[in-house]
Amino acid sequence: MCGCEAVRPGGGATPYDEGREALVTGRRALLAGGAGIFFSAAAAGAANAAPESARTARRAYVIVLDGCIPGELDQGLTPHIKALRDGGLRYARASSMPVMETIPNHTMMMSGVRPDRTGVPANQVYDHSLGQVRTLERPADLRADTVIDRMRRQGFRTGTVLSKEYLYGIFGTRAGRRWEPAPIIPVSGHAPDQFTMRAATDMVTDYDPHLMFVNLGDIDRFGHSDFTGTSVQALRRTALADTDRLIGDFVALLKDRGTWRDTMLVVLADHSMDWSRPDRVVSLAGPLEEDPYLRGRVQIADNGGADLLYWTGPSSGREKAIARMRTMAEGVPGVHSVHDRRADWMRLGPEAGELVVFCDAGWRFSDPDPVTSNPIPGNHGHQATRSIPFFLGGGHPAVPRGRVTSAKAQTVDVAPTVAAFFGLSGRPRGGYDGRSRLL
Amino acid sequence: MSTPSDSPVPSGVRRRAVLAGGALGAGALGTSGALAPARSAAAATAATSGRYFRHGVASGDPRPDRVLLWTRVTPTAAALPGSGRGPRVTVRWEVATDRGFTRVVRRGSVATGPGRDHTVKVDVTGLAAERTYWYRFAHGGETSRVGRTRTAPAERSTPSHLRFGVVSCANWQAGYFSAYRGLADRLDLHAVVHLGDYLYEYGPGQYGMGMDDVDVRRHVPAHEMVSLADYRARHGQYKTDPDLQDAHAAHPWIVTWDDHEVTNDQWRGGAENHQPDEGDYRLRRSRAHQAYDEWMPVRLDDTATVGDGDRIYRRLRFGQLAEFSMLDLRTYRDEQVSTPSGDVSDPDRTIAGTDQLRWLKDSLMRSRVQWKVVGNPVMIAPVTFAQVPRDLIAPVNDVTGLLPEDGVPYNTDQWDGYTADRREVFNFIRNHRVEDVVFITGDIHSGWAADLPYDAGTYPLGGTAGVEFVCTSVTSNNLKDILGAPPHTASRAVETAILGANRHIKHLNFDDHGFSVLDLTPRRAQMDWFTIGARDDRDTPITYETSWATFAGTSTVVQAAGPVR
């Protein structure tokens, strides 16, 4: 399991199933956009819009180029994104946060706090209560307050346009308007960027949210399946060019509407991408089974470039087990490093188990089965996928023009940046872990 | 960071005159407790004419709150470098925020004597970050020339740009140090980085200018330096060069050594140019390092104390924009492979040594700064010379070092001779996707700009670990000198062959001498190459040659439109 594909024990309801159920039962209202685009809203909100206490003309659009590598914006494939980047404030030293997966980094973006506070350390975790590995895609999985929630409480209009099923799931009904993604590509569980950006356009036109959170999944999804990833990256490059054109159209829309000078765009990736050959696969399940002390008492949540190891034996044996797991993992070819999930730079909560194991660049995990669990070439989650593009664009005067800075920026900085842009009152209890990247 | 605050110099006014003017101003404003009046402008310009301060002044290793100051005092006529003669004396120093010394912020005194060859090193602390200072020394009623230095930006600051001179390989006997004049004349540098071969060990007639080894100037002492006195005397001689003195006085320097600071092609247990009758090699090296410690504005073992250690690899940080990791690729390396074999890839062989390699990987952590600049004495880019015409192999070898005429078509004195270490560094970069790594390199007497591919065989596919910019030599012979051919004639065949066989190498100039300027901004790193004319012409003109850059996040080089302004 690469970590990008949802895991649902027992074939439980998907987030889309639950979304449809909410519409059928009337808990949410379906609002038709143009050309078959549908949004949903809380039933009361749909019938009677929430009081508008926020009078600002400011608009912030957070656009995630899922899986994009910073250098890919300088290959001539993305002229619109590059122009946006070069015309705004670029953070040349930006990072995804551990584990370098989609769900934890999107939740960090919107909460401004680290996984030991969000409860979302990875895409896949071992759920002790279920006794199974599952995807963190339920609204209740995200324990932290988000900037979406706070803006909505303070009267701002908010919207989510999330192309991936598990993002649609975990952010649930937090936004005032939620896109009901369609069409969905089977297996990848995501909507193509063409439809996602059409939805974003309709949401701006029809609902005009102050904050809109958009995930564009094509660059990531085509990267995952690109068997030429270690060489010419044919699929990937096609996706980059196509997504770039859509971003260009979106910017043109904002300028046509005359709202560009009120706009701040936060454009970033959640992680980057790395490709491996079929023979460069790490599987820890076998070595774990060979250890008589660990056999049958360790669970693995495979997140593509990172394995999370969970001790399921008696708590009295945890420290001994951790030591043995570490020794075992460090000796496996393709393993880069093994980390305590509580380390300062990781800050993962108990949902991450005991140890986080990263693979080398050019490798991937495939657990529990070394052949079938993760056959795809493109992966992330490991340290080689930490570098991301991160820049602020748009026409609002708060956005610096044509600046590049060597200051660090991280996914966890998005929420405080948005909060600063709107001058939101209050902060998360315990404060943000990130910081505003407006200068 | 703002652009350096110095006002522009009117056209035709030499840098050394500006510095001397500062000293002149101090004379009129001397106060009780201050140093004695400075020399006149003319005296300051003729730097070697002073009685006590004949070897100039220097500063180095700038940090946000401190900078190291250096001079050498000659208290008596007999107290010549390497002589071991002369009394212990006290030298006073002061640092001011203005060239007229009306605002002195630090002053003190320090004792020196023959035990350290009458050199003076002062680590001046308590300075403000990212600021230009002026300094001078005094002894016996005489004041040294005035030096200008600059502290580094604060660690958490985000400078908008940094600019450094980059230079290597200055052989006294091969000509005049006009390249240093070029660096001294620039007002826009935050520091000068010297990548090694600051001086050469040879005696007269052994290594000079061109294919006939003509000595434009003769080394002192008149034999290969071996003893401590030899090394001291040679350092003393180099420090009398007016262009070198000007360059030291104009900017703080960040230095490392290559092989010739001890002797040619040195490794941890010996050297090509060390013979059994020259005594114990390690003892010779310790003498060379002692003299280097005494005579160079550098903190060995991170201190200004002379003789407390000889670890030169260290980091110099400039805010969040850049950090220089200066390497020592001689002291810990295994012996070079000189015969065709697979030993260049032996994982048990090292060029950096275990501790330094671990330290280098720490230097490359992506969380440290944006531009990870590695001060790299020998080339790290893989280079095959396989396509070079056979009759040109010998002269290429003369320039590049160990290039066997038969067999291995690469330079085994460079990282190409220690591929396991290179693979470890590159794998670290790849595993952490470290971006914006720039190796700046000397040693090879030629100018290069190259990508650093993870796999040269599949390049440009497969990714790159960073880029490398190689500065040419100040005076040391390059290919045309050895061929005895006019510039850009015979060497063109070699350059074409190398560029054709190494697609990751984008620029190569085997013919010119000069210096480079490295400019860093958050957007890109750019190297400009400047070349000199005839090495035996003290006033030879300096001309701009070319520029190459790497943009943030790309790890590839592209040609730049022109030099930084």
Chai-1 contact restraints between the chains, C-beta under 6 A:
chainA,res_idxA,chainB,res_idxB,connection_type,confidence,min_distance_angstrom,max_distance_angstrom,comment,restraint_id
A,P70,B,G553,contact,1.0,0.0,6.0,A-B,restraint_1
A,G71,B,G553,contact,1.0,0.0,6.0,A-B,restraint_2
A,G71,B,T554,contact,1.0,0.0,6.0,A-B,restraint_3
A,D74,B,T554,contact,1.0,0.0,6.0,A-B,restraint_4
A,A92,B,Q370,contact,1.0,0.0,6.0,A-B,restraint_5
A,A92,B,P522,contact,1.0,0.0,6.0,A-B,restraint_6
A,A92,B,A552,contact,1.0,0.0,6.0,A-B,restraint_7
A,R93,B,Q370,contact,1.0,0.0,6.0,A-B,restraint_8
A,S231,B,L461,contact,1.0,0.0,6.0,A-B,restraint_9
A,H336,B,N431,contact,1.0,0.0,6.0,A-B,restraint_10
A,D360,B,N431,contact,1.0,0.0,6.0,A-B,restraint_11
A,A361,B,R430,contact,1.0,0.0,6.0,A-B,restraint_12
A,A361,B,N431,contact,1.0,0.0,6.0,A-B,restraint_13
A,Q383,B,H432,contact,1.0,0.0,6.0,A-B,restraint_14
A,A384,B,N431,contact,1.0,0.0,6.0,A-B,restraint_15
A,A384,B,R433,contact,1.0,0.0,6.0,A-B,restraint_16
A,R386,B,R433,contact,1.0,0.0,6.0,A-B,restraint_17
A,S387,B,R433,contact,1.0,0.0,6.0,A-B,restraint_18
A,S387,B,E435,contact,1.0,0.0,6.0,A-B,restraint_19
A,V404,B,P522,contact,1.0,0.0,6.0,A-B,restraint_20
A,V404,B,R523,contact,1.0,0.0,6.0,A-B,restraint_21
A,T405,B,T158,contact,1.0,0.0,6.0,A-B,restraint_22
A,T405,B,P522,contact,1.0,0.0,6.0,A-B,restraint_23
A,S406,B,T158,contact,1.0,0.0,6.0,A-B,restraint_24
A,S406,B,Q320,contact,1.0,0.0,6.0,A-B,restraint_25
A,S406,B,L321,contact,1.0,0.0,6.0,A-B,restraint_26
A,S406,B,Q370,contact,1.0,0.0,6.0,A-B,restraint_27
A,S406,B,P522,contact,1.0,0.0,6.0,A-B,restraint_28
A,A407,B,T158,contact,1.0,0.0,6.0,A-B,restraint_29
A,A407,B,Q320,contact,1.0,0.0,6.0,A-B,restraint_30
